[in-house]
Amino acid sequence: MGRKRHGPQIVVVTGASAGVGRATAHAFAARGATVALLARGARGLEAAAQDVRAAGGRPLPIGVDVSDAQAVDAAAARVERELGPIDVWVNAAFATVFAPVQEIEAEEFDRVTRVTYLGFVHGTQAALRHMVPRNRGTIVQVGSALAHRGVPLQSAYCAAKHAIQGFHESLRCELLHDRSRVRVTMVHLPGVNTPQFSWVLSRLPRHPQPMPPIYQPEVAARGILYAADHPGRREYWVGGSTAATLIGNRFAPGLIDRYLARTGYSSQQTDRPRDPDRPTNLWAPADSADGRDYGSHGAFDDRTTSRSTQLWASQHRGLLAAAGAAAGAAGCALAVRSARS
């Protein structure tokens, strides 16, 4: 990736005030990185900066709405000016709506698209403006199994994540064409226990939840850090459910349509009625309404897992391939020996 820099790694994380972005910022800080935290919520940013400091990193919180391209450019320029050259840029910010298609307003589709899709475009372009001239740097796009497979009640989010997937593939081809040492990779996540389910704009009758199985945000953060360290691969999958969804959709999408039509409504809602007075963060950060720090975790700690065997396997596929080849060779040798006896 070009000449290595001296001193702490400089990382930018969007959506850093809560959820996966917050956990990712903490994970980078735990290994001594300097982390620029980009998000809208002042209370969440302040608490995220405290987390980074406590973990051993150096924080730079910047209040910014990623749907504003000029604001994102200005944030990137400030990072370069105050901290130094950006090594890694992680796009994790998003917004969404839980509702059937016909119940989502046009301006709500527009807002989700501007934050979740165009926010990644703006962050990527801001990073490229600084990385390409010096011919080094890594951009990590935080994707989802829903970037390949749409589900009911999340049409706005699924459409935006599909768009990010296409954008990522186009950009990767361009960087390969230019023989650039700037790298871009994508990490597809499963259902994660983040605060979004407590503040998402929802018109569902019951409280929304991640589609099980549910993983802790630290699992996602480990996958993102690994991808940032090994950006040569075009994408990584986190969680067995992500792998099952993407493989199943590749070979039997019609079957998956019918399965989700039967199960997708109930699996994305708890048994608890939705609170009509809870905050929503589509138009303004939730912590600006109640002054609360929502942190990394959502409301489902008692139903989540902090491990992913699939993630380990994805990170060690060379080792597994070698082990498989060795086992195959041993099996062939045993078969030959048996045939001779």
ChimeraX attribute file (.defattr): number of C-alpha atoms within 10 A of each C-alpha:
attribute: neighborCount
match mode: 1-to-1
recipient: residues
	/A:1	14
	/A:2	11
	/A:3	8
	/A:4	9
	/A:5	10
	/A:6	6
	/A:7	9
	/A:8	16
	/A:9	21
	/A:10	25
	/A:11	26
	/A:12	28
	/A:13	26
	/A:14	29
	/A:15	29
	/A:16	33
	/A:17	33
	/A:18	27
	/A:19	26
	/A:20	31
	/A:21	32
	/A:22	32
	/A:23	27
	/A:24	29
	/A:25	33
	/A:26	29
	/A:27	21
	/A:28	25
	/A:29	26
	/A:30	16
	/A:31	13
	/A:32	19
	/A:33	22
	/A:34	25
	/A:35	31
	/A:36	27
	/A:37	29
	/A:38	27
	/A:39	25
	/A:40	24
	/A:41	26
	/A:42	20
	/A:43	19
	/A:44	27
	/A:45	27
	/A:46	17
	/A:47	19
	/A:48	27
	/A:49	26
	/A:50	16
	/A:51	22
	/A:52	27
	/A:53	18
	/A:54	13
	/A:55	18
	/A:56	16
	/A:57	24
	/A:58	21
	/A:59	26
	/A:60	20
	/A:61	25
	/A:62	22
	/A:63	17
	/A:64	21
	/A:65	22
	/A:66	29
	/A:67	23
	/A:68	15
	/A:69	20
	/A:70	14
	/A:71	16
	/A:72	25
	/A:73	19
	/A:74	13
	/A:75	23
	/A:76	23
	/A:77	19
	/A:78	15
	/A:79	22
	/A:80	14
	/A:81	10
	/A:82	9
	/A:83	19
	/A:84	13
	/A:85	20
	/A:86	24
	/A:87	22
	/A:88	25
	/A:89	27
	/A:90	29
	/A:91	27
	/A:92	24
	/A:93	28
	/A:94	25
	/A:95	23
	/A:96	25
	/A:97	26
	/A:98	21
	/A:99	18
	/A:100	16
	/A:101	14
	/A:102	7
	/A:103	12
	/A:104	18
	/A:105	11
	/A:106	9
	/A:107	9
	/A:108	17
	/A:109	18
	/A:110	11
	/A:111	20
	/A:112	23
	/A:113	23
	/A:114	22
	/A:115	22
	/A:116	26
	/A:117	25
	/A:118	21
	/A:119	27
	/A:120	30
	/A:121	21
	/A:122	22
	/A:123	28
	/A:124	23
	/A:125	15
	/A:126	21
	/A:127	25
	/A:128	20
	/A:129	13
	/A:130	18
	/A:131	23
	/A:132	15
	/A:133	10
	/A:134	15
	/A:135	16
	/A:136	21
	/A:137	25
	/A:138	27
	/A:139	27
	/A:140	25
	/A:141	27
	/A:142	27
	/A:143	25
	/A:144	23
	/A:145	25
	/A:146	23
	/A:147	20
	/A:148	20
	/A:149	20
	/A:150	20
	/A:151	19
	/A:152	17
	/A:153	21
	/A:154	17
	/A:155	20
	/A:156	24
	/A:157	25
	/A:158	23
	/A:159	21
	/A:160	25
	/A:161	27
	/A:162	20
	/A:163	18
	/A:164	24
	/A:165	21
	/A:166	12
	/A:167	14
	/A:168	24
	/A:169	15
	/A:170	11
	/A:171	15
	/A:172	18
	/A:173	11
	/A:174	12
	/A:175	15
	/A:176	12
	/A:177	9
	/A:178	10
	/A:179	10
	/A:180	19
	/A:181	17
	/A:182	25
	/A:183	26
	/A:184	26
	/A:185	25
	/A:186	26
	/A:187	23
	/A:188	25
	/A:189	28
	/A:190	26
	/A:191	24
	/A:192	28
	/A:193	28
	/A:194	27
	/A:195	20
	/A:196	25
	/A:197	21
	/A:198	21
	/A:199	18
	/A:200	20
	/A:201	22
	/A:202	22
	/A:203	17
	/A:204	18
	/A:205	15
	/A:206	16
	/A:207	19
	/A:208	26
	/A:209	23
	/A:210	20
	/A:211	19
	/A:212	15
	/A:213	17
	/A:214	21
	/A:215	25
	/A:216	26
	/A:217	27
	/A:218	24
	/A:219	22
	/A:220	30
	/A:221	25
	/A:222	18
	/A:223	26
	/A:224	29
	/A:225	19
	/A:226	15
	/A:227	24
	/A:228	25
	/A:229	11
	/A:230	13
	/A:231	22
	/A:232	13
	/A:233	11
	/A:234	14
	/A:235	19
	/A:236	22
	/A:237	24
	/A:238	29
	/A:239	27
	/A:240	15
	/A:241	20
	/A:242	22
	/A:243	20
	/A:244	12
	/A:245	17
	/A:246	18
	/A:247	12
	/A:248	15
	/A:249	17
	/A:250	13
	/A:251	10
	/A:252	10
	/A:253	15
	/A:254	12
	/A:255	12
	/A:256	18
	/A:257	16
	/A:258	11
	/A:259	11
	/A:260	16
	/A:261	13
	/A:262	11
	/A:263	12
	/A:264	16
	/A:265	16
	/A:266	15
	/A:267	15
	/A:268	22
	/A:269	19
	/A:270	14
	/A:271	10
	/A:272	10
	/A:273	12
	/A:274	17
	/A:275	12
	/A:276	10
	/A:277	6
	/A:278	13
	/A:279	18
	/A:280	19
	/A:281	20
	/A:282	18
	/A:283	11
	/A:284	13
	/A:285	21
	/A:286	24
	/A:287	21
	/A:288	16
	/A:289	13
	/A:290	11
	/A:291	13
	/A:292	14
	/A:293	20
	/A:294	21
	/A:295	21
	/A:296	24
	/A:297	20
	/A:298	20
	/A:299	14
	/A:300	17
	/A:301	14
	/A:302	6
	/A:303	12
	/A:304	17
	/A:305	16
	/A:306	12
	/A:307	14
	/A:308	18
	/A:309	11
	/A:310	16
	/A:311	21
	/A:312	14
	/A:313	14
	/A:314	17
	/A:315	18
	/A:316	11
	/A:317	12
	/A:318	11
	/A:319	11
	/A:320	13
	/A:321	11
	/A:322	11
	/A:323	12
	/A:324	12
	/A:325	12
	/A:326	12
	/A:327	12
	/A:328	12
	/A:329	12
	/A:330	12
	/A:331	12
	/A:332	12
	/A:333	12
	/A:334	12
	/A:335	11
	/A:336	11
	/A:337	10
	/A:338	9
	/A:339	8
	/A:340	7
	/A:341	5
